[in-house]
Amino acid sequence: MGIRKGFFEHIRVCIFRGLLAIIPILLCVLAVQLLYVLIDKRIMGFLDKFISLRQIPGLGILLLLLTLYLIGLIVSNIIGRQFFKLLENITERIPFIKAIYSVGKQLSQGLSAAEGKSQAFKKALLVKVTDNIWVPAFLMNSKVDPKTGEELYFVLIPTAPTPGSGFVAMVKPSQTIDPGWSIEECLKAIVSVGIVVPEKLGDYEGPIAKETGNDI
């Protein structure tokens, strides 16, 4: 009885491990298939009504990326911004469209703010809260106290799962640890509320190196 139970437990564990191993691959396959069916084929089908193009897989996605690039160039200048401002004013006069456009605009602004904040982060670090608790944070800037000559770090201690929000604290270098994480690794850990963690855990290098700070 014990042997049979152990055998079925072995099968169950292996099947579960196999499922976990194949999930990322399946997600990638589904994502590629979704892009091809919903974007590539639709774009090529639409263009085929006007011009005859060779059906090359991925060409529709490439054309979409090129179009987005051109739109990005347009909105980067004054004329383009004025055009989209005019378009926004028109949508605000249409009740149903106004609501949809407002949601899309908030999403766009949120993504833009997150990108801007991530570029502003200089380094991922851990800040000491108590003797046994360290929290992920991002180094924003540093300043040397002219009276004591002591360097102080300005850090953003984010809240999960939205790393763009949190509170700013001023700490001493001795209150920080350099975990050797990249900014992307730290962001993933915060957004996933600790489910996805960096490979380096516990292999700390001590306080952050002096060159990461800037005297202002």
C-alpha positions as CSV (number, residue, x, y, z in Angstrom):
1,M,0.0,0.0,0.0
2,G,2.8,2.3,0.9
3,I,4.7,1.6,-2.3
4,R,1.6,2.3,-4.4
5,K,1.0,5.5,-2.6
6,G,4.6,6.6,-3.1
7,F,4.3,5.7,-6.8
8,F,1.2,7.8,-7.4
9,E,2.7,10.6,-5.3
10,H,5.8,10.5,-7.6
11,I,3.6,10.7,-10.7
12,R,1.6,13.6,-9.3
13,V,4.8,15.5,-8.4
14,C,6.3,15.0,-11.9
15,I,3.1,15.9,-13.7
16,F,2.9,19.1,-11.6
17,R,6.6,20.0,-12.3
18,G,6.1,19.3,-16.0
19,L,3.1,21.7,-15.9
20,L,5.1,24.4,-14.2
21,A,7.9,23.9,-16.7
22,I,5.6,24.2,-19.8
23,I,3.4,27.1,-18.7
24,P,6.0,29.8,-19.7
25,I,6.4,28.1,-23.1
26,L,2.7,27.8,-23.7
27,L,2.2,31.5,-22.7
28,C,4.9,32.5,-25.3
29,V,3.2,30.3,-28.0
30,L,-0.2,31.8,-27.2
31,A,1.2,35.3,-27.2
32,V,2.8,34.8,-30.6
33,Q,-0.4,33.2,-32.0
34,L,-2.5,36.0,-30.6
35,L,-0.3,38.7,-32.1
36,Y,-0.4,36.9,-35.5
37,V,-4.2,36.3,-35.5
38,L,-5.4,39.6,-34.0
39,I,-2.8,41.9,-35.4
40,D,-0.8,40.5,-38.2
41,K,-3.5,38.8,-40.2
42,R,-6.0,41.7,-39.7
43,I,-3.6,44.4,-40.8
44,M,-2.6,42.5,-43.8
45,G,-6.2,41.7,-44.7
46,F,-7.1,45.4,-44.4
47,L,-4.2,46.5,-46.5
48,D,-4.9,43.8,-49.1
49,K,-8.2,45.7,-49.9
50,F,-6.1,48.6,-51.2
51,I,-2.8,47.2,-52.3
52,S,-1.5,43.7,-53.1
53,L,1.1,42.7,-50.6
54,R,3.0,39.4,-50.3
55,Q,1.7,37.5,-47.2
56,I,4.9,37.4,-45.2
57,P,4.3,36.3,-41.5
58,G,5.2,39.2,-39.2
59,L,4.9,41.9,-41.8
60,G,1.7,43.2,-40.3
61,I,3.3,43.6,-36.9
62,L,6.3,45.2,-38.4
63,L,4.1,47.7,-40.2
64,L,2.2,48.4,-36.9
65,L,5.5,49.1,-35.1
66,L,6.6,51.4,-37.9
67,T,3.2,53.2,-37.7
68,L,3.6,53.6,-33.9
69,Y,7.1,55.0,-34.5
70,L,5.8,57.6,-37.0
71,I,3.0,58.6,-34.6
72,G,5.6,58.9,-31.8
73,L,7.6,61.3,-34.1
74,I,4.5,63.3,-34.8
75,V,3.5,63.8,-31.1
76,S,7.1,64.8,-30.3
77,N,6.7,68.1,-32.0
78,I,4.4,71.1,-31.4
79,I,2.1,70.5,-34.4
80,G,1.5,66.9,-33.5
81,R,0.7,67.8,-29.9
82,Q,-1.7,70.4,-31.0
83,F,-3.4,67.9,-33.3
84,F,-3.9,65.4,-30.5
85,K,-5.1,68.2,-28.2
86,L,-7.7,69.1,-30.8
87,L,-8.7,65.5,-31.0
88,E,-9.0,65.3,-27.2
89,N,-11.3,68.4,-27.2
90,I,-13.5,66.7,-29.8
91,T,-13.8,63.5,-27.8
92,E,-14.8,65.5,-24.6
93,R,-18.0,66.6,-26.4
94,I,-19.1,63.0,-27.1
95,P,-20.4,61.4,-23.8
96,F,-19.7,57.7,-24.5
97,I,-16.4,58.3,-26.3
98,K,-15.3,60.8,-23.6
99,A,-15.5,58.0,-21.0
100,I,-13.5,55.6,-23.1
101,Y,-10.9,58.2,-24.1
102,S,-10.5,59.2,-20.4
103,V,-9.8,55.7,-19.3
104,G,-7.2,55.3,-22.1
105,K,-5.6,58.6,-21.3
106,Q,-5.2,57.6,-17.6
107,L,-3.7,54.3,-18.6
108,S,-1.3,56.1,-20.9
109,Q,-0.3,58.7,-18.3
110,G,0.2,55.9,-15.7
111,L,2.6,54.0,-18.1
112,S,4.4,57.2,-18.9
113,A,4.9,58.1,-15.2
114,A,6.1,54.6,-14.4
115,E,8.6,54.8,-17.2
116,G,9.8,58.2,-16.1
117,K,10.2,57.0,-12.5
118,S,12.1,53.9,-13.4
119,Q,14.5,56.0,-15.4
120,A,14.9,58.3,-12.4
121,F,16.0,55.3,-10.1
122,K,19.7,55.3,-9.8
123,K,20.1,52.0,-7.9
124,A,18.1,49.3,-6.2
125,L,18.9,48.8,-2.5
126,L,17.6,47.6,0.8
127,V,16.9,50.0,3.7
128,K,17.0,48.9,7.3
129,V,13.7,49.3,9.2
130,T,14.5,47.2,12.2
131,D,17.3,44.8,13.2
132,N,15.6,42.0,11.3
133,I,13.6,43.8,8.6
134,W,14.9,45.3,5.4
135,V,12.7,46.8,2.7
136,P,13.4,47.2,-1.0
137,A,14.0,50.8,-2.1
138,F,15.4,52.9,-4.8
139,L,18.2,55.5,-4.6
140,M,17.0,58.8,-6.0
141,N,19.8,61.2,-5.0
142,S,22.3,62.0,-2.3
143,K,23.5,65.1,-0.5
144,V,26.4,65.9,1.8
145,D,25.6,67.7,5.0
146,P,27.8,70.8,4.9
147,K,27.9,70.9,8.7
148,T,28.9,67.4,9.4
149,G,30.3,66.3,6.1
150,E,28.1,63.2,6.3
151,E,26.5,61.9,3.1
152,L,22.7,61.2,3.2
153,Y,20.7,59.2,0.7
154,F,17.3,60.2,-0.6
155,V,15.4,57.0,-1.2
156,L,12.0,56.1,-2.5
157,I,10.4,53.2,-0.5
158,P,7.7,52.0,-2.8
159,T,4.4,50.2,-1.9
160,A,3.5,46.9,-3.6
161,P,2.3,46.3,-6.2
162,T,2.6,49.9,-7.5
163,P,6.3,50.9,-7.2
164,G,5.6,54.3,-8.6
165,S,4.0,55.3,-5.3
166,G,5.4,55.2,-1.8
167,F,7.3,57.7,0.4
168,V,10.6,59.4,0.3
169,A,13.1,58.9,3.2
170,M,16.5,60.3,4.0
171,V,18.8,57.7,5.4
172,K,22.5,57.2,6.1
173,P,24.6,54.9,3.9
174,S,25.1,52.6,7.0
175,Q,21.3,52.0,7.0
176,T,21.4,50.6,3.5
177,I,22.6,47.4,1.8
178,D,23.5,46.8,-1.8
179,P,21.8,43.5,-2.7
180,G,23.4,43.5,-6.2
181,W,20.0,43.7,-7.8
182,S,19.2,45.5,-11.0
183,I,16.4,48.1,-11.0
184,E,14.3,45.7,-13.2
185,E,14.8,42.8,-10.7
186,C,13.7,45.0,-7.8
187,L,10.7,46.3,-9.7
188,K,9.6,42.7,-10.5
189,A,9.8,41.7,-6.9
190,I,7.7,44.7,-5.8
191,V,5.1,44.4,-8.5
192,S,4.7,40.6,-8.0
193,V,4.5,41.2,-4.2
194,G,7.4,38.9,-3.6
195,I,6.4,36.1,-5.9
196,V,9.1,36.8,-8.5
197,V,12.4,37.5,-6.6
198,P,15.9,38.2,-7.8
199,E,18.3,35.2,-8.0
200,K,20.7,36.9,-5.5
201,L,19.3,36.7,-2.0
202,G,21.5,37.1,1.0
203,D,24.7,37.6,-0.9
204,Y,25.0,41.3,0.1
205,E,28.0,43.5,-0.5
206,G,27.5,46.0,2.3
207,P,26.6,49.7,2.1
208,I,26.3,51.2,-1.3
209,A,29.5,52.3,-3.0
210,K,30.2,56.0,-2.7
211,E,30.2,56.6,-6.5
212,T,26.4,56.0,-6.7
213,G,25.7,59.2,-4.9
214,N,25.9,62.8,-6.3
215,D,26.7,65.8,-4.2
216,I,24.1,68.5,-4.8
